[in-house]
Each structure stands twice: as structure tokens, then as C-alpha cells.
Amino acid sequence: MNTVRTRIPARLDRLPWSRWHWMIVIGLGSVWIVDGFEVTVVGSVAGRLSEPGSGLPITAAQVSGVAAALYVAGACVGALLFGWLTDRYGRKKLFIITLAVYLVATAMTAFSFDVWWFLLFRFLTGLGIGGEYAAINSAIDELIPSKYRGRIDIIINGTYWLGAAGGALLSVAALNPNLFAANLGWRLMFGIGVVFGLLILLVRRNVPESPRWMFIHGRDREAEELVDGIEREVERETGAELPEPGTEIEVRQRKSTGFGEIARVMIREYPRRSALGLGLFIGQAFLYNAVTFNFAVILSKLFGVPADRTGYYYAVMCLGSFFGPLLFGRFFDTVGRKPMIAGSYLCSGLLLLGTAWLLAGGSLTALTLTACWTVVLLVASCGASSAYLTVSEIFPMETRAMAIAFFFAVGTAAGGIAGPLVFAELTGEGDAGRTALAFVIGAVVMILGGLIELALGVQAEQRSLEEIAAPLSSRPERAPAE
């Protein structure tokens, strides 16, 4: 392959914010809304699916435990499979394919007639969503200017909670027996997910391939033409001439990066960063599974809240979680990654410990427990989003999608597969003490993630991706491992 010199990264990083960037945010970031909707659907319908007449011979524990674990397992497999394909064949091809997988699997879930069918397509839905994580986060970070990358990534990941709030509110109507039959309402919920996905597909067709990926993989002329067009569009919109770009980089083009080289980069060159990624992902996965996957069961078993009313409580909690990134996201670019990430992990863990203490002491009602959850997740949602931000910017470009996939898969497998199974067992009987124990487990692991960030965090704010981790294909000597 050829050796090329390019200023494409510097040209993209010096762009002012424009309508073109909004198109990227809407076309790619909207997948998090779908994911939030999907997870909420399962939590919302758990109680109704286990009732007679639902059309499925399934228990609430199977829905919130086994089905949730299979969804997460599918997401882990999908992240690894499609993450590798994303680094090899490009961001755009894969974020179209993974969305198609999600659409088909969700549609088939709505037609479930037996437990095995429901569980199978929950796994396949997760497969598509997991692939989205790798393709989408890598593309977003490579297209958004470094000045805005932190806040945009945090806010985009936080839109998960818009989908969750929408799913919770829609479940109130869909699960109302006066409006829909018991065997129909929950199917409509999954059908709505398909409609959301189709709308995203219409916007996503206009999102281009990552120019950073293109020039590495022998498509440097196309990449230059693409960036020329973006610059002309931005200049027309702003009416001002763009400043000169910064330094150029020299790279040796390649077709793919093997698993051996990826493992060497993560383990030998960047062991501290690898430990950081694992700590952040495991922490946020345990906290969220301690609180969210079993929310309907907790409210109904502990406080007697009807299944068709839990959506109101959950929607309030979700909106609080969405406003966290909106309020604090910009500080990840100004105050800095390390203090903000560590602070969000530590504070949310301590707040959840306080919630567990109040619950075990019998001091909470359904309303006050929801208020506590809202405050916890207002802070924790920034921490969860920052896990994806961190691993997407601290490894070389050739391994970016696979790095996201690896840390998502390993961290989420630890917290997202074991979590639902353990927490479903602890919360399924409606015992306040056992439910509080689930909260304590999530809180402690989250606090450990915050301590790991304090020790190993990388100051990546307002730095180009190539400065944080030089491409493997660069001719100059790479930055020292951290």
C-alpha cells in the first residue's frame, strides 16, 4: 500500500459547528434513543407478560432476568463481530447493516408465540444494537471537531434516556387493559421500535464515511474530496473563510488490522488505558443493572404499583438522567475528562449507597425511591456516557471500533449479563433488604470505577485523536504507551 501525507484530521478538527454536524448527530446519535426504548420495553412489559392471557407462558424473572441477559449477551457478541467488520470495511457500511439487523429482530419479537422465540429475538436485537455501539461511536468521534467532541459524545450517549422515557410513557397506554388486549399491547411496544428504526435509517443514508478511515484504507483521494465538500458547505453557512489547518500526518495505508496487532496494542502498548476502559465499563454496567433492568418489578413487588403505572415513575427518572449530560456535558471539554469522569462515578456511587440505606431502613415510598433514583442517575448518566467517550478516543484509529467493542463486551458481560441474573434474584421477591443489597453491589463497583479513573485517567480534552493516540500507520515514532 502507498504512503500518504494528509491534513484531513486537522481540517476536520478546526471546523466551526454547523448544520452538517447536526446531521451527523441526528443520523448517528439517534440509535441511543432506540437502545433506551428497547431496554425500557422489556422492563415495562415484564409484569404484563407474566400475567395470564399475555400470549406467552413466561415469568417476570425470565423477562427481566434471562431475556435481559440474552439481550446484553447479543450486544456483546454484536459489538465484537461488527466492531471488527467496522474497522475492516468502514463505518458507514456497518452502521447501515447493524440497524437493519436491529429492525428485523425487533419486528420478529413482536410476533413471539413461545418463550424460545422471544428469547432468540431478544438476543438478535441485542446483536444489532451492540454492533451499532462500535460503528456509531467510532464514526462520531472521527467526524466531530476536537473542541466539541467530549460534550457531544456525552450528550449523544445520554439521549438513551429520551428513548427510555418515551418507552416508559408509551407503555402506560400500550399496557392499559382498557385500551389494548393483554396479548396485544406489549407487541405494539416492539412494533413502535421498528418505526423508530426506520425513521433513523432515512436520516442515516446521508451520513458519509469517516474520512479518517478512508485515507488509511487507500481511499485518500475520495477522503480529500469529501472534506473539500464539507468545508465548502461550512463556509457557505458561516460566511467566513476557514483558518489554515494544523500539521499534517504521514501514514502507510493498509487494508485491515489483525487481531494479533489489536491485542498487542491494548495489552503491551496501552495496558493502563486498557485497565481504565475495563474499570469504567464494568462500573457503569453494574450500577445501571442494579437500578434499571428490574425497576418495574421493584415498584410492583415492594410498593404495589400496577404494571401499567410504572411507566410514569420510570419516565421521571429517565428525564433526570437525560438532563445530567445536558447540564454537565460541556465541563468534560473545559474542566477536563479526569475530574469530571471520576467525580460522576464517585458521586453517583455514594448517592446509590445512601438510597440503599434509606430503602433498607423502610424510609422510602415508590415516589421517594424514584426521586432518589433520579438524582443518582442525573450524575451517573454522565459517567456511563464517559466510558464510551474514553475508549473511543484513547486508542489508535485502526483499532478504534474494535476497542469500543472489546471494552463494551467484556465490561458489559461482567456487569450486564451477571447483573440482570443476580439482581433479578435479589429483587424478585419484593424484599427491601435484598433489593438494597443489589443497590450496594452496583454502588461499590461504580465507586471502584471512579478510583480507577483518578489513577489512570487520560487528559484528552480538546486534543486531536491522533495526538491522544497516534495511528499505527504513522511513519513518525508513535506516542509512548500509557
Secondary structure by P-SEA (a helix, b strand, c coil): cbbbbbaaaaaaaaccccaaaaaaaaaccaaaaaaaaaaaaaaaaccccccccccccccccccccaaaaaaaaaaaaaaaaaaaaaacccaaaaaaaaaaaaaaaaaaaaacccaaaaaaaaaaaaaaaaaaaaaaaaaaaaccccccaaaaaaaaaaaaaaaaaaaaaaaaaaacccccccccaaaaaaaaaaaaaaaaaaaaccccccaaaaaaacaaaaaaaaaaaaaaaaaaaaccccccccbbbbbbccccccaaaaaaaaccccaaaaaaaaaaaaaaaaaaaacccaaaaaaaaacccccccaaaaaaaaaaaaaacccccccccccccaaaaaaaaaaaaaaaaaaaaaaaaaccccaaaaaaaaaaaaaaaaaaaaaaaaaaaccccccaaaaaaaaaaaaaaaacaaaaaaaaaaacccccaaaaaaaaaaaaaaaaaaaaaaacccccccccccccccccccccccccccc
